[in-house]
Amino acid sequence: MEFIKPPDSGAKRILPMKVEEVNNVLVIGAGTMGEGIAQVFAQAALRVLLVDIDGEGLQRCRSQIETNLIMLKKFGLFPGDPKNILSRIEPRPMKEMSQIGKLLNGVDFVVEAVPEVLEIKRRLFGFLDEYPGDIVLSSNTSSLTISELSKDLKRPERVVGLHFLYPAHIIPLVEIHSGPKTSSQAISITKNLMKRTGKKPIVLKKEISGFIVNRIQAAYNREVTYLIDQGVATVEDLDTAAKAGFGFRLACLGPLEIHDLNGLDVVMRAGGKTRQSICNDRGHSQSLTNKVKNGELGVKTGKGWHDYQGRTREEIKNESNAKLLRQLALFQTLNFS
């Protein structure tokens, strides 16, 4: 696969570049998130170089992307030929992280999707920082701040945060966050590129750990495991309460819209007593701790809160994706601003 060359490839490009000039994307990491991110860009007619130190992982990734595309087509969410999308993705094994600089020539945008370990990401950005071209270097991180990631870099203004939600090829939202030294041009290019791929980007105004989605998720995750610890309800009923209750509304109404519909005085009055009794423990619940200690980690071990034994990880993953695809089809028919 040949990268599309910019009109004047001999001239040094400086920010701001136009989003239309982004043709070639480098995705670093072919894991759970990397596969979906690569697919998102390829579906937007961009050429993707997908690299990983795990050659077998790259092949698994390509196979999963093909399955994803077939499922999208099945649900009427993708009218094209999966082979055309796959032809835009070049999987390439990389022996060592230090080789990354050799791959940046011709790249217009970089997404890092390596494991969520600060030391690993910092080391990678150290190598990326040596590249002289003015391209945006983004990190798909779910918890780390850009200040942490770009510490000691020579060109921190190029570094911006992206938070795709799993599965990245289905969930519309992408959170964009930045550090105090990130340039407004880098943020603008990233936002416009996400729009070009069909995503719904939101830009955080302040740097904060966990961003928006994960902070809210952390709050209800803490409460739901607390309710398990207290024996209030079964795991099955707690999942039903979310899917058939507050989660049902949240699929199309934001929490603040729901407040307005209920009346803010009602929200204050009804929530006052509940606020006094909800969990505020900063540690993990005992139920969750016991599960992890016993090696019951969820789908990947065959058992977590639910029992998945007798089914492959791929079967469970595709079944979950099918549910989300039905929801995505409905989401796209509604008018979201």
Sequence and secondary structure as in RCSB ss.txt:
>XXXX:A:sequence
MEFIKPPDSGAKRILPMKVEEVNNVLVIGAGTMGEGIAQVFAQAALRVLLVDIDGEGLQRCRSQIETNLIMLKKF
GLFPGDPKNILSRIEPRPMKEMSQIGKLLNGVDFVVEAVPEVLEIKRRLFGFLDEYPGDIVLSSNTSSLTISELS
KDLKRPERVVGLHFLYPAHIIPLVEIHSGPKTSSQAISITKNLMKRTGKKPIVLKKEISGFIVNRIQAAYNREVT
YLIDQGVATVEDLDTAAKAGFGFRLACLGPLEIHDLNGLDVVMRAGGKTRQSICNDRGHSQSLTNKVKNGELGVK
TGKGWHDYQGRTREEIKNESNAKLLRQLALFQTLNFS
>XXXX:A:secstr
      TTTTS   S   GGG  EEEEE  SHHHHHHHHHHHHTT EEEEEES HHHHHHHHHHHHHHHHHHHHT
TS  S HHHHHTTEEEEE S GGGGGGG TT  EEEE   S HHHHHHHHHHHTT  S  EEEEE SS  HHHHT
TT S GGGEEEEEE SSTTT  EEEEE  TT  HHHHHHHHHHHHHTT EEEE SS  TTTTHHHHHHHHHHHHH
HHHHTTSS HHHHHHHIIIIIHHHHTTS HHHHHHHH HHHHHHHHHHHHHHS   SS  HHHHHHHHTT  BGG
GTBSSSB TTS HHHHHHHHHHHHHHHHHHHTTS   
